[in-house]
Amino acid sequence: MEYNIAGSSPGAAGLWDVHFRIGGSQGTQLQSDKCAKNPNVTHAANPECIGAYMLTHITAESSGYFENVWWWVADHELDLANKGQQIDIYNGRGVLTESTKGTWFWGTASEHSVLYNYQFNNASNVYMAHIQTETAYMQGNPDAKTPFTVNNAILDPNFETFCAGQSDKCARTWGVRAINSKDILIYGAGLYSFFNNYDQVCVGQNNCQDHMVSLENSDVKFFGLSTKASVNMVTVNGKGAALDSDNRNNFCATVALFQAPL
């Protein structure tokens, strides 16, 4: 969806109780008969299991209120006989926001896209509360460098460049990424990574991926940020700024307040 409207007053236009779903159900042609997980064999992305280019683009001139909206790339089968069978669906991007005129996210989740779940490009005046993300389950086999080509026009992450010299757990879905953005307030974020090629040893070790949040030349404040199994909770201008190991809080790592610039 391209969201390109602004109401007569702030918050007048928006989406309430909307569910975006890619794959996993009858009619999508993205089901377990073609797209069942295959973690025991090293493989590229299955071209028959490519989802959407992007789930939602909130454009620069728009303003919207989004409440109880779930952007979900299916991770399991819903309709065939093997309900619950985990599947690999390769969806490019989650929610891209470029709006400067006021955007509100209340109780939203964006899950399992390849490059990022939430990204902000030159955006401002954004409020988020109670958000959730999950990294694509199959990543590691393959990682986030494939199958989508980097589009510099929309500031896609370039994992080939960013991850040079880093571990093989670097190229993973960004939970939240902000580039040249300001006045973004995020109250209550749970950003989760549960697998490395469907293996869950990394969950107990809290190292399923290297990075979860990227803030690049941006003014962003998190109030209550929890991440799961990301070595770096937050990366600022390419450098780790908050470590999971320094902020253990039972299941997740949690910081009460994180703000950039530092």
Secondary structure, DSSP 4 states (H G I P E B T S, - for coil): -EE----SSTTSSEEEEEEEEESSSTTSS-SHHHHB--TTS-----GGGB--SEEEEE-TT--EEEEEEEEEE--B-SSSTTTT-BB--B--EEEEE---S-EEEEEEEEE--SSEEEEEES-EEEEEEEEEEE--TTTTSS-TTSSSPP-GGGT---HHHHTTTS-TT-S--EEEEEES-EEEEEEEEEEE---BTTB-HHHHHT-SEEEEEEEES--EEEEEEEEESEEEEEEETTEEEEEGGGSEETTEEEEEEEEE--
